Amino acid sequence: MQGAARHAIERSMNELEFTFADERLMALSSGALWWPAARILCVSDLHLGKSERMARRGGPMLPPYEVQDTLMRLETDLAATTPETVICLGDSFDDLAAADALHNEMVTWLTKLMAGRRWIWIEGNHDAGPVDLGGSHLAHYRHGPLQFRHIAEAGQDGEISGHYHPKAKLPTRARRVTRPCFLVDDQRVIMPAYGTYTGGLHSDDSALTALMQPEAHAILLTTPPLRVAMPR
């Protein structure tokens, strides 16, 4: 199954369904990816503790609410999907010191979210080492036809990755608006950043156009999510 025929799309208010590697996946408007058949919820680039890291390094002072905001959205997605496995696709913490600096109530909240399910921490370039929060700590993970890693690798199939925080511009009658997005082609899915203070790389950046096939699509995080040809 090739091209547009491979991406069967159905709409709802908070999700957009598509087929990838012959598996039915759902892009959620939060930026999470839901794989119903495997009961896997995947999120990427939470960057928990970014405001603490910025303050520690003398950068701009950010409102210190990003951990709460990110965990609140994650809790909502967990309640809606009831996954058996959660995959955090790297850069879950802005660095290891940010993980160590999490307030006790945030650690307790995250521990409660992890309880009763398998939790996989994929190594990222910001948090390459393990954290003391339980779960499995892996460089990459494969389940059936899909493989999960932080940074996309050339020549892979059925690959789901993060790292680039893709975003795309959408023209409207009044102006262009920019939204985080999934990038999808027949070989890979690149996920948007799930964290609150994460920024992003435009889809027309050469780092992304070199990875994605010409027929790639972007799924913008609108309500409902919107599928468009990948802006280049």
HELIX and SHEET records of a PDB file:
HELIX    1   1 GLY A    3  ARG A    6  5                                   4    
HELIX    2   2 PRO A   36  ALA A   38  5                                   3    
HELIX    3   3 LYS A   50  ARG A   56  1                                   7    
HELIX    4   4 GLU A   66  THR A   81  1                                  16    
HELIX    5   5 LEU A   96  ASP A  100  1                                   5    
HELIX    6   6 ASN A  104  MET A  114  1                                  11    
HELIX    7   7 SER A  206  THR A  209  1                                   4    
SHEET    1   A 8 GLU A  10  ARG A  11  0                                        
SHEET    2   A 8 GLU A  15  PHE A  20 -1                                        
SHEET    3   A 8 GLU A  23  LEU A  28 -1                                        
SHEET    4   A 8 LEU A  33  TRP A  35 -1                                        
SHEET    5   A 8 ILE A  40  VAL A  43 -1                                        
SHEET    6   A 8 THR A  85  CYS A  88  1                                        
SHEET    7   A 8 ARG A 118  ILE A 122  1                                        
SHEET    8   A 8 SER A 136  LEU A 138  1                                        
SHEET    1   B 7 HIS A 140  HIS A 143  0                                        
SHEET    2   B 7 LEU A 146  ARG A 149 -1                                        
SHEET    3   B 7 GLU A 159  SER A 161  1                                        
SHEET    4   B 7 ARG A 188  ILE A 190  1                                        
SHEET    5   B 7 ARG A 176  VAL A 184 -1                                        
SHEET    6   B 7 PRO A 166  PRO A 171 -1                                        
SHEET    7   B 7 LEU A 201  HIS A 202  1                                        
SHEET    1   C 7 HIS A 140  HIS A 143  0                                        
SHEET    2   C 7 LEU A 146  ARG A 149 -1                                        
SHEET    3   C 7 GLU A 159  SER A 161  1                                        
SHEET    4   C 7 ARG A 188  ILE A 190  1                                        
SHEET    5   C 7 ARG A 176  VAL A 184 -1                                        
SHEET    6   C 7 HIS A 217  LEU A 220 -1                                        
SHEET    7   C 7 LEU A 226  ALA A 229 -1                                        
END                                                                             
